[in-house]
Amino acid sequence: MRVLGIDPGIAIAGFGCIDKQGHKLVPVQYGSIQTEAHTPQETRLKQVYEAMNTLLDQYKPDAVAVEKLFFNRNVTTAFAVGQARGVIMLAAAQHGIAIAEYTPLQVKQAVVGYGKAEKRQVQEMVKMLLKLSVIPKPDDVADALAIAICHAHSAVLQNKLNGVPR
């Protein structure tokens, strides 16, 4: 199973593509989609959308896992992230790819085993689980990989609950 994890954002959207091969998690590619500040919002959203389409065409994931938007004190930032999530989910839907959404708490629980884990703990586990030499930067990239790992673990659990063999 190939999963593309996305940590949505308008300035930086992290992405992490992994393969689940039996009990192994294998990193395929990871990085970020970045847009320039002081660029019109619609241009930035178009850039995120087009980059997402490129990722979907290139890596052909079985599922896209996206972090759910949680309440943010900065309403302007929350709206921008919500809009970025929208174009990311639109691109996946247009490709006919299943979309899963996870809260930060669910991601921490799946990756670290503790829903209130610190960001650094999650990053260290991402590094360990994917056998990476360094923690991916910026943080959005490590977060995207954590979201992909969360889905890989959750999909296996769902299949077990539904009686579907791995």
N, CA, C and O atoms as a DFTB+ gen file, in Angstrom:
664 C
 N C O
     1  1       0.848      -1.176       0.000
     2  2       0.000       0.000       0.000
     3  2       0.892       1.237       0.000
     4  3       1.846       1.326       0.774
     5  1       0.581       2.173      -0.858
     6  2       1.315       3.438      -0.927
     7  2       0.438       4.554      -0.382
     8  3      -0.711       4.716      -0.792
     9  1       0.998       5.322       0.549
    10  2       0.263       6.418       1.193
    11  2       1.018       7.720       0.986
    12  3       2.234       7.790       1.160
    13  1       0.270       8.746       0.611
    14  2       0.833      10.095       0.517
    15  2       0.253      10.892       1.676
    16  3      -0.940      11.195       1.689
    17  1       1.095      11.234       2.650
    18  2       0.680      12.038       3.786
    19  2       0.901      13.506       3.475
    20  3       1.908      13.885       2.878
    21  1      -0.060      14.329       3.891
    22  2       0.021      15.765       3.622
    23  2      -0.219      16.549       4.908
    24  3      -1.210      16.335       5.607
    25  1       0.701      17.455       5.205
    26  2       0.499      18.435       6.270
    27  2       0.170      19.735       5.539
    28  3       1.073      20.419       5.058
    29  1      -1.116      20.080       5.451
    30  2      -1.520      21.193       4.588
    31  2      -1.072      22.556       5.105
    32  3      -0.972      22.789       6.310
    33  1      -0.812      23.427       4.174
    34  2      -0.454      24.800       4.489
    35  2      -0.436      25.605       3.213
    36  3      -0.364      25.042       2.120
    37  1      -0.502      26.914       3.338
    38  2      -0.479      27.776       2.166
    39  2       0.949      28.233       1.864
    40  3       1.316      28.362       0.696
    41  1       1.756      28.478       2.894
    42  2       3.155      28.856       2.689
    43  2       4.007      27.609       2.469
    44  3       4.832      27.557       1.556
    45  1       3.794      26.606       3.322
    46  2       4.508      25.324       3.223
    47  2       3.510      24.210       3.465
    48  3       2.856      24.163       4.508
    49  1       3.396      23.315       2.500
    50  2       2.619      22.086       2.672
    51  2       3.627      20.943       2.611
    52  3       4.276      20.728       1.588
    53  1       3.748      20.218       3.712
    54  2       4.663      19.085       3.722
    55  2       4.021      17.884       3.061
    56  3       2.806      17.700       3.144
    57  1       4.838      17.057       2.399
    58  2       4.330      15.800       1.852
    59  2       5.310      14.689       2.173
    60  3       6.519      14.904       2.264
    61  1       4.763      13.501       2.340
    62  2       5.579      12.325       2.607
    63  2       4.914      11.117       2.004
    64  3       3.781      10.786       2.354
    65  1       5.605      10.453       1.099
    66  2       5.066       9.272       0.431
    67  2       5.811       8.052       0.975
    68  3       7.041       7.997       0.950
    69  1       5.040       7.074       1.470
    70  2       5.640       5.853       2.005
    71  2       4.937       4.634       1.430
    72  3       3.782       4.703       1.011
    73  1       5.647       3.529       1.416
    74  2       5.065       2.236       1.063
    75  2       5.004       1.389       2.312
    76  3       5.952       1.365       3.096
    77  1       3.896       0.691       2.506
    78  2       3.758      -0.288       3.581
    79  2       3.931      -1.641       2.921
    80  3       3.098      -2.066       2.120
    81  1       5.023      -2.317       3.263
    82  2       5.338      -3.624       2.688
    83  2       5.374      -4.628       3.835
    84  3       6.386      -4.761       4.522
    85  1       4.268      -5.328       4.035
    86  2       4.169      -6.217       5.187
    87  2       4.218      -5.380       6.448
    88  3       3.376      -4.507       6.658
    89  1       5.215      -5.649       7.294
    90  2       5.375      -4.876       8.527
    91  2       6.346      -3.711       8.354
    92  3       6.569      -2.938       9.285
    93  1       6.924      -3.591       7.152
    94  2       7.916      -2.540       6.912
    95  2       7.270      -1.281       6.348
    96  3       6.336      -1.340       5.548
    97  1       7.796      -0.138       6.791
    98  2       7.434       1.155       6.226
    99  2       8.649       1.664       5.467
   100  3       9.736       1.786       6.031
   101  1       8.463       1.958       4.197
   102  2       9.578       2.364       3.344
   103  2       9.314       3.762       2.785
   104  3       8.309       3.976       2.107
   105  1      10.209       4.717       3.065
   106  2      10.015       6.054       2.489
   107  2      10.253       6.019       0.980
   108  3      11.221       5.424       0.507
   109  1       9.367       6.657       0.242
   110  2       9.496       6.735      -1.213
   111  2      10.065       8.098      -1.580
   112  3      11.056       8.199      -2.304
   113  1       9.418       9.151      -1.068
   114  2       9.866      10.522      -1.318
   115  2       9.182      11.437      -0.306
   116  3       8.082      11.149       0.165
   117  1       9.838      12.522       0.016
   118  2       9.245      13.499       0.917
   119  2       9.843      14.863       0.641
   120  3      10.951      14.984       0.119
   121  1       9.090      15.881       1.002
   122  2       9.534      17.248       0.752
   123  2       8.417      18.218       1.060
   124  3       7.538      17.934       1.875
   125  1       8.455      19.357       0.409
   126  2       7.424      20.357       0.671
   127  2       7.052      21.107      -0.595
   128  3       7.834      21.235      -1.537
   129  1       5.826      21.593      -0.569
   130  2       5.315      22.497      -1.590
   131  2       5.370      23.871      -0.936
   132  3       4.750      24.083       0.106
   133  1       6.100      24.803      -1.532
   134  2       6.232      26.125      -0.920
   135  2       5.771      27.203      -1.891
   136  3       6.035      27.150      -3.092
   137  1       5.073      28.182      -1.324
   138  2       4.620      29.323      -2.124
   139  2       5.198      30.597      -1.527
   140  3       5.496      30.660      -0.334
   141  1       5.348      31.594      -2.358
   142  2       5.943      32.857      -1.935
   143  2       4.948      33.739      -1.184
   144  3       3.792      33.884      -1.583
   145  1       5.420      34.312      -0.107
   146  2       4.618      35.303       0.625
   147  2       4.368      36.492      -0.302
   148  3       5.109      36.703      -1.262
   149  1       3.355      37.242      -0.020
   150  2       2.990      38.443      -0.773
   151  2       2.552      38.125      -2.204
   152  3       2.494      39.008      -3.059
   153  1       2.242      36.841      -2.450
   154  2       1.664      36.431      -3.728
   155  2       0.154      36.356      -3.499
   156  3      -0.278      35.959      -2.417
   157  1      -0.651      36.726      -4.483
   158  2      -2.106      36.636      -4.284
   159  2      -2.529      35.231      -3.848
   160  3      -2.006      34.224      -4.326
   161  1      -3.489      35.199      -2.930
   162  2      -3.966      33.942      -2.350
   163  2      -4.374      32.930      -3.425
   164  3      -4.036      31.750      -3.335
   165  1      -5.104      33.402      -4.442
   166  2      -5.571      32.488      -5.483
   167  2      -4.412      31.891      -6.273
   168  3      -4.498      30.751      -6.731
   169  1      -3.336      32.645      -6.435
   170  2      -2.154      32.140      -7.123
   171  2      -1.476      31.061      -6.285
   172  3      -1.053      30.028      -6.804
   173  1      -1.379      31.313      -4.989
   174  2      -0.760      30.336      -4.088
   175  2      -1.572      29.038      -4.048
   176  3      -1.006      27.945      -4.068
   177  1      -2.895      29.166      -3.991
   178  2      -3.749      27.976      -3.984
   179  2      -3.601      27.191      -5.280
   180  3      -3.570      25.960      -5.262
   181  1      -3.511      27.891      -6.395
   182  2      -3.307      27.236      -7.692
   183  2      -1.977      26.496      -7.710
   184  3      -1.887      25.389      -8.240
   185  1      -0.938      27.107      -7.129
   186  2       0.373      26.458      -7.075
   187  2       0.329      25.187      -6.225
   188  3       0.918      24.171      -6.594
   189  1      -0.362      25.244      -5.096
   190  2      -0.503      24.062      -4.236
   191  2      -1.263      22.969      -4.990
   192  3      -0.858      21.807      -4.986
   193  1      -2.360      23.350      -5.633
   194  2      -3.186      22.406      -6.392
   195  2      -2.373      21.730      -7.503
   196  3      -2.416      20.510      -7.659
   197  1      -1.642      22.528      -8.264
   198  2      -0.856      21.984      -9.376
   199  2       0.267      21.081      -8.872
   200  3       0.531      20.032      -9.460
   201  1       0.922      21.480      -7.796
   202  2       1.984      20.641      -7.211
   203  2       1.409      19.322      -6.699
   204  3       2.024      18.267      -6.851
   205  1       0.234      19.392      -6.096
   206  2      -0.423      18.180      -5.599
   207  2      -0.747      17.237      -6.753
   208  3      -0.541      16.028      -6.646
   209  1      -1.248      17.784      -7.848
   210  2      -1.529      16.954      -9.026
   211  2      -0.261      16.280      -9.539
   212  3      -0.284      15.111      -9.925
   213  1       0.832      17.013      -9.542
   214  2       2.113      16.447      -9.976
   215  2       2.524      15.285      -9.063
   216  3       2.945      14.232      -9.543
   217  1       2.399      15.485      -7.741
   218  2       2.745      14.418      -6.794
   219  2       1.873      13.180      -7.014
   220  3       2.372      12.055      -7.010
   221  1       0.583      13.390      -7.204
   222  2      -0.346      12.268      -7.406
   223  2      -0.024      11.516      -8.687
   224  3      -0.060      10.286      -8.716
   225  1       0.290      12.254      -9.750
   226  2       0.643      11.624     -11.026
   227  2       1.964      10.867     -10.921
   228  3       2.110       9.782     -11.483
   229  1       2.912      11.436     -10.210
   230  2       4.243      10.840     -10.121
   231  2       4.287       9.614      -9.206
   232  3       4.901       8.606      -9.557
   233  1       3.641       9.690      -8.031
   234  2       3.782       8.620      -7.039
   235  2       2.602       7.667      -6.980
   236  3       2.710       6.604      -6.368
   237  1       1.495       8.007      -7.588
   238  2       0.320       7.144      -7.682
   239  2      -0.023       6.439      -6.367
   240  3      -0.002       5.210      -6.297
   241  1      -0.340       7.219      -5.324
   242  2      -0.663       6.604      -4.030
   243  2      -2.018       5.894      -4.048
   244  3      -2.898       6.220      -4.845
   245  1      -2.163       4.919      -3.154
   246  2      -3.449       4.241      -2.972
   247  2      -4.364       5.082      -2.094
   248  3      -5.588       4.982      -2.187
   249  1      -3.773       5.904      -1.248
   250  2      -4.543       6.757      -0.340
   251  2      -3.776       8.041      -0.078
   252  3      -2.546       8.079      -0.126
   253  1      -4.538       9.092       0.202
   254  2      -3.966      10.363       0.637
   255  2      -4.468      10.596       2.053
   256  3      -5.673      10.569       2.305
   257  1      -3.546      10.824       2.971
   258  2      -3.889      11.098       4.367
   259  2      -3.551      12.559       4.649
   260  3      -2.437      13.015       4.395
   261  1      -4.539      13.285       5.181
   262  2      -4.399      14.720       5.405
   263  2      -4.671      15.027       6.869
   264  3      -5.563      14.440       7.482
   265  1      -3.898      15.947       7.420
   266  2      -4.163      16.359       8.793
   267  2      -5.442      17.187       8.831
   268  3      -5.647      18.085       8.015
   269  1      -6.304      16.860       9.808
   270  2      -7.523      17.644      10.009
   271  2      -7.144      18.998      10.564
   272  3      -6.202      19.129      11.345
   273  1      -7.885      19.990      10.152
   274  2      -7.660      21.338      10.640
   275  2      -8.203      21.438      12.058
   276  3      -9.346      21.070      12.326
   277  1      -7.386      21.929      12.940
   278  2      -7.835      22.148      14.307
   279  2      -7.943      23.642      14.525
   280  3      -7.359      24.423      13.773
   281  1      -8.674      24.048      15.534
   282  2      -8.892      25.472      15.784
   283  2      -7.573      26.186      15.962
   284  3      -6.701      25.739      16.706
   285  1      -7.440      27.279      15.283
   286  2      -6.226      28.072      15.341
   287  2      -6.601      29.461      15.850
   288  3      -7.628      30.012      15.457
   289  1      -5.787      30.013      16.705
   290  2      -6.086      31.358      17.240
   291  2      -6.055      32.418      16.162
   292  3      -6.791      33.403      16.229
   293  1      -5.208      32.221      15.171
   294  2      -5.129      33.174      14.075
   295  2      -6.130      32.748      13.000
   296  3      -5.863      31.822      12.234
   297  1      -7.266      33.416      12.943
   298  2      -8.341      33.034      12.034
   299  2      -7.895      33.130      10.582
   300  3      -8.257      32.279       9.769
   301  1      -7.119      34.147      10.246
   302  2      -6.646      34.309       8.869
   303  2      -5.815      33.108       8.452
   304  3      -5.986      32.586       7.351
   305  1      -4.918      32.667       9.319
   306  2      -4.086      31.487       9.029
   307  2      -4.960      30.249       8.898
   308  3      -4.762      29.443       7.988
   309  1      -5.925      30.090       9.796
   310  2      -6.812      28.924       9.757
   311  2      -7.585      28.874       8.440
   312  3      -7.730      27.801       7.855
   313  1      -8.078      30.006       7.971
   314  2      -8.799      30.030       6.701
   315  2      -7.875      29.644       5.552
   316  3      -8.257      28.857       4.686
   317  1      -6.669      30.190       5.538
   318  2      -5.721      29.883       4.460
   319  2      -5.371      28.399       4.446
   320  3      -5.317      27.780       3.384
   321  1      -5.133      27.829       5.627
   322  2      -4.818      26.397       5.706
   323  2      -6.026      25.580       5.258
   324  3      -5.873      24.578       4.560
   325  1      -7.217      26.000       5.652
   326  2      -8.436      25.319       5.229
   327  2      -8.610      25.343       3.720
   328  3      -9.038      24.355       3.121
   329  1      -8.278      26.469       3.108
   330  2      -8.364      26.559       1.655
   331  2      -7.332      25.649       0.988
   332  3      -7.627      25.011      -0.022
   333  1      -6.130      25.589       1.548
   334  2      -5.095      24.706       1.010
   335  2      -5.536      23.245       1.132
   336  3      -5.359      22.454       0.205
   337  1      -6.111      22.898       2.288
   338  2      -6.650      21.535       2.474
   339  2      -7.675      21.234       1.391
   340  3      -7.707      20.136       0.836
   341  1      -8.509      22.220       1.100
   342  2      -9.553      22.029       0.096
   343  2      -8.997      21.694      -1.277
   344  3      -9.476      20.765      -1.928
   345  1      -7.998      22.431      -1.726
   346  2      -7.450      22.151      -3.065
   347  2      -6.669      20.837      -3.066
   348  3      -6.632      20.139      -4.079
   349  1      -6.047      20.498      -1.941
   350  2      -5.327      19.226      -1.828
   351  2      -6.319      18.061      -1.922
   352  3      -6.084      17.089      -2.639
   353  1      -7.429      18.176      -1.188
   354  2      -8.443      17.120      -1.208
   355  2      -9.145      17.057      -2.561
   356  3      -9.496      15.973      -3.026
   357  1      -9.350      18.205      -3.195
   358  2      -9.949      18.234      -4.530
   359  2      -9.073      17.469      -5.520
   360  3      -9.575      16.659      -6.299
   361  1      -7.777      17.722      -5.489
   362  2      -6.858      17.037      -6.410
   363  2      -6.928      15.522      -6.207
   364  3      -6.991      14.767      -7.177
   365  1      -6.917      15.078      -4.945
   366  2      -6.991      13.636      -4.666
   367  2      -8.318      13.066      -5.158
   368  3      -8.343      11.997      -5.770
   369  1      -9.414      13.766      -4.899
   370  2     -10.735      13.297      -5.331
   371  2     -10.811      13.204      -6.854
   372  3     -11.383      12.257      -7.394
   373  1     -10.238      14.182      -7.537
   374  2     -10.256      14.159      -9.008
   375  2      -9.437      12.994      -9.568
   376  3      -9.693      12.527     -10.678
   377  1      -8.454      12.529      -8.795
   378  2      -7.663      11.372      -9.203
   379  2      -8.308      10.058      -8.764
   380  3      -7.791       8.981      -9.058
   381  1      -9.432      10.149      -8.064
   382  2     -10.114       8.940      -7.600
   383  2      -9.388       8.226      -6.479
   384  3      -9.513       7.010      -6.328
   385  1      -8.627       8.974      -5.692
   386  2      -7.829       8.384      -4.616
   387  2      -8.554       8.586      -3.288
   388  3      -9.064       9.669      -2.999
   389  1      -8.589       7.521      -2.487
   390  2      -9.227       7.579      -1.175
   391  2      -8.521       8.614      -0.302
   392  3      -7.296       8.733      -0.320
   393  1      -9.326       9.364       0.465
   394  2      -8.795      10.398       1.352
   395  2      -9.134      10.031       2.788
   396  3     -10.274       9.683       3.097
   397  1      -8.139      10.111       3.661
   398  2      -8.352       9.884       5.091
   399  2      -7.874      11.133       5.820
   400  3      -6.908      11.777       5.412
   401  1      -8.571      11.463       6.908
   402  2      -8.213      12.645       7.686
   403  2      -7.935      12.233       9.120
   404  3      -8.646      11.405       9.689
   405  1      -6.891      12.819       9.700
   406  2      -6.496      12.491      11.066
   407  2      -6.210      13.759      11.848
   408  3      -5.651      14.720      11.319
   409  1      -6.601      13.749      13.114
   410  2      -6.294      14.871      13.997
   411  2      -4.844      14.733      14.465
   412  3      -4.277      13.642      14.403
   413  1      -4.246      15.822      14.928
   414  2      -2.890      15.721      15.476
   415  2      -2.816      14.689      16.610
   416  3      -1.818      13.978      16.727
   417  1      -3.840      14.600      17.431
   418  2      -3.873      13.629      18.516
   419  2      -3.812      12.200      17.979
   420  3      -3.077      11.370      18.513
   421  1      -4.576      11.909      16.929
   422  2      -4.563      10.573      16.326
   423  2      -3.193      10.250      15.729
   424  3      -2.716       9.120      15.835
   425  1      -2.569      11.238      15.107
   426  2      -1.246      11.018      14.503
   427  2      -0.228      10.706      15.591
   428  3       0.548       9.759      15.460
   429  1      -0.224      11.488      16.656
   430  2       0.716      11.259      17.764
   431  2       0.496       9.887      18.383
   432  3       1.453       9.180      18.696
   433  1      -0.761       9.514      18.558
   434  2      -1.092       8.212      19.148
   435  2      -0.564       7.080      18.265
   436  3       0.014       6.117      18.768
   437  1      -0.762       7.194      16.950
   438  2      -0.345       6.143      16.025
   439  2       1.171       6.040      15.886
   440  3       1.710       4.945      15.725
   441  1       1.854       7.172      15.949
   442  2       3.304       7.178      15.706
   443  2       4.102       6.951      16.988
   444  3       5.080       6.204      16.992
   445  1       3.682       7.594      18.071
   446  2       4.443       7.538      19.326
   447  2       3.784       6.604      20.348
   448  3       4.455       6.036      21.210
   449  1       2.459       6.456      20.236
   450  2       1.744       5.645      21.219
   451  2       1.185       6.475      22.356
   452  3       0.646       5.944      23.326
   453  1       1.322       7.800      22.221
   454  2       0.856       8.717      23.258
   455  2       0.330       9.968      22.570
   456  3       1.078      10.666      21.886
   457  1      -0.961      10.253      22.751
   458  2      -1.615      11.346      22.049
   459  2      -1.156      12.742      22.404
   460  3      -1.449      13.700      21.689
   461  1      -0.432      12.862      23.516
   462  2       0.054      14.190      23.910
   463  2       1.572      14.288      23.779
   464  3       2.220      15.080      24.464
   465  1       2.122      13.474      22.891
   466  2       3.564      13.477      22.665
   467  2       4.030      14.844      22.166
   468  3       3.285      15.566      21.503
   469  1       5.263      15.178      22.495
   470  2       5.873      16.422      22.012
   471  2       6.254      16.268      20.548
   472  3       6.482      15.156      20.072
   473  1       6.321      17.381      19.843
   474  2       6.682      17.381      18.420
   475  2       8.009      16.651      18.181
   476  3       8.138      15.890      17.222
   477  1       8.984      16.883      19.047
   478  2      10.305      16.255      18.889
   479  2      10.221      14.726      18.993
   480  3      10.932      14.014      18.284
   481  1       9.345      14.223      19.881
   482  2       9.163      12.780      20.023
   483  2       8.601      12.189      18.729
   484  3       9.037      11.127      18.283
   485  1       7.639      12.879      18.135
   486  2       7.037      12.415      16.883
   487  2       8.109      12.393      15.792
   488  3       8.216      11.424      15.040
   489  1       8.891      13.454      15.710
   490  2       9.944      13.532      14.689
   491  2      10.972      12.411      14.851
   492  3      11.404      11.818      13.863
   493  1      11.357      12.124      16.078
   494  2      12.333      11.047      16.332
   495  2      11.756       9.694      15.924
   496  3      12.463       8.860      15.358
   497  1      10.474       9.475      16.213
   498  2       9.834       8.208      15.830
   499  2       9.718       8.085      14.318
   500  3       9.907       6.998      13.771
   501  1       9.410       9.182      13.635
   502  2       9.359       9.166      12.164
   503  2      10.731       8.746      11.636
   504  3      10.830       7.879      10.767
   505  1      11.769       9.355      12.158
   506  2      13.141       9.027      11.750
   507  2      13.432       7.548      11.986
   508  3      13.986       6.875      11.116
   509  1      13.063       7.047      13.152
   510  2      13.339       5.652      13.506
   511  2      12.504       4.678      12.667
   512  3      13.042       3.722      12.108
   513  1      11.202       4.917      12.580
   514  2      10.316       3.998      11.863
   515  2      10.653       3.895      10.377
   516  3      10.501       2.834       9.771
   517  1      11.113       5.004       9.794
   518  2      11.444       5.013       8.364
   519  2      12.937       4.798       8.101
   520  3      13.393       4.827       6.958
   521  1      13.690       4.581       9.196
   522  2      15.145       4.344       9.100
   523  2      15.849       5.462       8.325
   524  3      16.651       5.208       7.426
   525  1      15.527       6.707       8.699
   526  2      16.152       7.872       8.075
   527  2      17.385       8.273       8.871
   528  3      17.447       8.028      10.076
   529  1      18.350       8.874       8.227
   530  2      19.573       9.289       8.931
   531  2      19.370      10.589       9.709
   532  3      20.049      10.831      10.707
   533  1      18.438      11.422       9.252
   534  2      18.149      12.686       9.938
   535  2      16.641      12.920       9.946
   536  3      15.903      12.335       9.153
   537  1      16.202      13.780      10.852
   538  2      14.795      14.182      10.884
   539  2      14.552      15.109       9.694
   540  3      15.276      16.089       9.520
   541  1      13.542      14.811       8.874
   542  2      13.259      15.658       7.716
   543  2      12.886      17.079       8.139
   544  3      12.209      17.281       9.147
   545  1      13.330      18.045       7.364
   546  2      13.036      19.456       7.596
   547  2      12.428      20.040       6.339
   548  3      12.715      19.538       5.252
   549  1      11.617      21.056       6.424
   550  2      11.119      21.673       7.643
   551  2      10.178      20.735       8.393
   552  3       9.878      19.639       7.921
   553  1       9.716      21.173       9.562
   554  2       8.857      20.351      10.413
   555  2       7.634      19.824       9.666
   556  3       7.156      18.729       9.963
   557  1       7.130      20.580       8.712
   558  2       5.945      20.176       7.949
   559  2       6.178      18.855       7.218
   560  3       5.243      18.076       7.033
   561  1       7.405      18.602       6.808
   562  2       7.735      17.371       6.091
   563  2       7.688      16.181       7.053
   564  3       7.110      15.143       6.731
   565  1       8.291      16.331       8.225
   566  2       8.233      15.267       9.234
   567  2       6.788      15.014       9.646
   568  3       6.395      13.868       9.861
   569  1       5.997      16.078       9.758
   570  2       4.581      15.940      10.103
   571  2       3.833      15.161       9.022
   572  3       3.000      14.311       9.335
   573  1       4.123      15.445       7.762
   574  2       3.467      14.744       6.657
   575  2       3.806      13.252       6.677
   576  3       2.941      12.407       6.445
   577  1       5.061      12.942       6.955
   578  2       5.454      11.531       7.056
   579  2       4.747      10.861       8.228
   580  3       4.340       9.704       8.130
   581  1       4.598      11.586       9.338
   582  2       3.884      11.038      10.497
   583  2       2.428      10.759      10.129
   584  3       1.870       9.747      10.553
   585  1       1.816      11.627       9.360
   586  2       0.427      11.435       8.926
   587  2       0.331      10.192       8.035
   588  3      -0.613       9.411       8.157
   589  1       1.304      10.010       7.144
   590  2       1.321       8.817       6.281
   591  2       1.478       7.551       7.126
   592  3       0.801       6.552       6.885
   593  1       2.370       7.597       8.114
   594  2       2.576       6.445       9.007
   595  2       1.282       6.144       9.758
   596  3       0.887       4.985       9.885
   597  1       0.630       7.183      10.249
   598  2      -0.646       7.029      10.958
   599  2      -1.640       6.285      10.083
   600  3      -2.307       5.360      10.547
   601  1      -1.743       6.679       8.825
   602  2      -2.706       6.009       7.943
   603  2      -2.292       4.569       7.671
   604  3      -3.138       3.675       7.642
   605  1      -1.011       4.340       7.473
   606  2      -0.549       2.964       7.225
   607  2      -0.924       2.064       8.396
   608  3      -1.395       0.945       8.191
   609  1      -0.722       2.540       9.616
   610  2      -1.092       1.761      10.800
   611  2      -2.605       1.637      10.928
   612  3      -3.113       0.564      11.255
   613  1      -3.322       2.715      10.676
   614  2      -4.782       2.721      10.818
   615  2      -5.452       1.835       9.777
   616  3      -6.429       1.152      10.082
   617  1      -4.941       1.839       8.564
   618  2      -5.521       1.017       7.503
   619  2      -5.369      -0.464       7.833
   620  3      -6.286      -1.250       7.593
   621  1      -4.222      -0.847       8.380
   622  2      -4.003      -2.242       8.777
   623  2      -4.989      -2.621       9.877
   624  3      -5.589      -3.694       9.835
   625  1      -5.155      -1.735      10.864
   626  2      -6.093      -1.990      11.950
   627  2      -7.520      -2.099      11.425
   628  3      -8.263      -2.995      11.826
   629  1      -7.906      -1.192      10.531
   630  2      -9.259      -1.235       9.952
   631  2      -9.485      -2.551       9.234
   632  3     -10.543      -3.164       9.367
   633  1      -8.472      -2.992       8.461
   634  2      -8.613      -4.249       7.742
   635  2      -8.769      -5.426       8.689
   636  3      -9.552      -6.336       8.417
   637  1      -8.036      -5.423       9.799
   638  2      -8.166      -6.487      10.781
   639  2      -9.560      -6.496      11.372
   640  3     -10.168      -7.555      11.529
   641  1     -10.070      -5.310      11.704
   642  2     -11.411      -5.204      12.277
   643  2     -12.481      -5.668      11.287
   644  3     -13.514      -6.211      11.679
   645  1     -12.213      -5.443       9.990
   646  2     -13.171      -5.823       8.958
   647  2     -12.927      -7.233       8.426
   648  3     -13.637      -7.685       7.527
   649  1     -11.932      -7.931       8.971
   650  2     -11.648      -9.289       8.540
   651  2     -10.958      -9.402       7.190
   652  3     -11.006     -10.454       6.551
   653  1     -10.313      -8.315       6.751
   654  2      -9.614      -8.316       5.470
   655  2      -8.164      -8.688       5.719
   656  3      -7.516      -8.090       6.578
   657  1      -7.634      -9.669       4.981
   658  2      -6.222     -10.031       5.164
   659  2      -5.326      -8.890       4.698
   660  3      -5.713      -8.083       3.853
   661  1      -4.106      -8.837       5.271
   662  2      -3.160      -7.783       4.884
   663  2      -2.820      -7.939       3.467
   664  3      -2.036      -7.157       2.930
